[in-house]
Amino acid sequence: MNRPINMKTIGILGGMSNQATASYYKMINDEVNKVYGNWDIAETIIQGVNFGNIEYFVRNNKWDEAQLYLRNKAILTQKGGADLLICVSNTMHKVLEDISNSIEIPFIHIVDPTAEAIIDSGLSKVGLLGTKATMEADFIKNRYKNNYGIDIITPKEDLQILIDKIIFDELVKGKILESSRKKYIEICQDLKNKGAEGIILGCTEIFLLLRQLDTPDIPLFNTTELHVKAAVKMALNHK
């Protein structure tokens, strides 16, 4: 094998949260190591942001400020040598839909690999779990529907508030509670009863709490894992 190995540098727009970012970094390196083995891992640049700023923007609907903040961070990531960019938050894709106006490197939208996995599974109607900002808005739902013909079902508002609270008060702080897992399982069953054929884990920390073995009769689509695999595929030029 010729050294150095020729691979693209993955730019990771992280810090949203540090839990998700740590998972992304580990999973990206694990995926590359599966290909090359030995001591080989990915070439990455992590542009971490202050999650306190993100939490403030989201909770106060400061989306214009969030967009400016993340666009500047994305530009810094490209200047640092990234060949492609991913953002480790479903919610913050709300302000990155047209990021190509600010950077020249490819941006892998988190919806796209997830939608492809849903289609490959033969499904067309799925439930969505995520932050309240993700579940109540149209930016994620519309991309699934308009680009892939996938219908999205979301929990009712009181359950959205509960899901959001568990994310912000527990998961982003590394707290994994069995009581919260049971609540998420119940919500998944409710979405299934409403016609969902599967569930999108549409927040990059949810997979830390909810596992496929928790809902054996409902396929789960882990956006974190699917996003990682898409980034590694591009980085290694796999067709």
Secondary structure, DSSP 8 states (H G I E B T S, - for coil): --SS-----EEEEE-SSHHHHHHHHHHHHHHHHHHH-TT----EEEEE--HHHHHHHHHTT-HHHHHHHHHHHHHHHHHTT-SEEEES-SGGGGG-TTGGGT-SS-B--THHHHHHHHHHTT--EEEEES-HHHHHSSHHHHHHHHHH--EEE---HHHHHHHHHHHHHTGGGT---HHHHHHHHHHHHHHHHTT-SSEEE-STTGGGT--GGGSTTS-EEEHHHHHHHHHHHHHTT--
